[in-house]
Amino acid sequence: MSRFANFRAFYPYYLSEHATPNCRRAHFIGSTLVLIVLAIALASRDLRWLWLVPLLGYGCAWIGHFVFEKNRPATFRHPFYSLAGDWVMYVDFLRGRIRW
């Protein structure tokens, strides 16, 4: 298992584990769905929506890894850095720093 001194050192590795466009798209879709579900839960003040957050977020991401990338998600080895990486990559998509 690789050790990383900090998230800045981890993020290039994280991106390398998401090399295929379809894997990155799956992550983007999953993160977008998570934000939509969170917005619905907040707007409706109904916490029952929250069970969908891990299902949609991890479900889409893991499909990206197992179906398209053919690798094991970094979540299994680096859960906290991986979660942060999901959201940094999401923002990088929105800013145009990462291409599909």
Contacts in CASP RR format, 6 or more apart in sequence:
PFRMAT RR
TARGET T0000
AUTHOR 0000-0000-0000
METHOD contacts of the structure
MODEL  1
MSRFANFRAFYPYYLSEHATPNCRRAHFIGSTLVLIVLAIALASRDLRWL
WLVPLLGYGCAWIGHFVFEKNRPATFRHPFYSLAGDWVMYVDFLRGRIRW
1 77 0 8 1.000
2 13 0 8 1.000
2 77 0 8 1.000
4 10 0 8 1.000
4 13 0 8 1.000
4 78 0 8 1.000
4 81 0 8 1.000
7 81 0 8 1.000
7 84 0 8 1.000
7 85 0 8 1.000
10 78 0 8 1.000
10 81 0 8 1.000
10 85 0 8 1.000
11 85 0 8 1.000
11 88 0 8 1.000
13 74 0 8 1.000
14 74 0 8 1.000
14 78 0 8 1.000
14 81 0 8 1.000
14 82 0 8 1.000
14 85 0 8 1.000
14 89 0 8 1.000
15 89 0 8 1.000
15 98 0 8 1.000
17 65 0 8 1.000
17 69 0 8 1.000
17 71 0 8 1.000
17 73 0 8 1.000
17 74 0 8 1.000
18 24 0 8 1.000
18 27 0 8 1.000
18 69 0 8 1.000
18 89 0 8 1.000
19 69 0 8 1.000
20 64 0 8 1.000
20 68 0 8 1.000
20 69 0 8 1.000
21 99 0 8 1.000
21 100 0 8 1.000
22 64 0 8 1.000
22 67 0 8 1.000
22 68 0 8 1.000
23 64 0 8 1.000
23 65 0 8 1.000
23 68 0 8 1.000
23 69 0 8 1.000
24 89 0 8 1.000
24 93 0 8 1.000
24 98 0 8 1.000
24 100 0 8 1.000
25 100 0 8 1.000
26 60 0 8 1.000
26 61 0 8 1.000
26 63 0 8 1.000
26 64 0 8 1.000
26 67 0 8 1.000
26 68 0 8 1.000
27 60 0 8 1.000
27 61 0 8 1.000
27 64 0 8 1.000
27 86 0 8 1.000
27 89 0 8 1.000
27 90 0 8 1.000
28 90 0 8 1.000
28 93 0 8 1.000
29 60 0 8 1.000
30 56 0 8 1.000
30 57 0 8 1.000
30 59 0 8 1.000
30 60 0 8 1.000
30 61 0 8 1.000
31 57 0 8 1.000
31 60 0 8 1.000
31 86 0 8 1.000
31 87 0 8 1.000
31 90 0 8 1.000
32 90 0 8 1.000
33 52 0 8 1.000
33 56 0 8 1.000
33 57 0 8 1.000
33 60 0 8 1.000
34 53 0 8 1.000
34 56 0 8 1.000
34 57 0 8 1.000
37 49 0 8 1.000
37 50 0 8 1.000
37 52 0 8 1.000
37 53 0 8 1.000
37 56 0 8 1.000
38 49 0 8 1.000
38 50 0 8 1.000
38 53 0 8 1.000
40 46 0 8 1.000
40 49 0 8 1.000
41 47 0 8 1.000
41 48 0 8 1.000
41 49 0 8 1.000
41 50 0 8 1.000
58 75 0 8 1.000
61 73 0 8 1.000
61 75 0 8 1.000
61 86 0 8 1.000
62 73 0 8 1.000
65 71 0 8 1.000
65 72 0 8 1.000
65 73 0 8 1.000
73 82 0 8 1.000
74 81 0 8 1.000
74 82 0 8 1.000
75 82 0 8 1.000
75 83 0 8 1.000
89 98 0 8 1.000
92 98 0 8 1.000
END
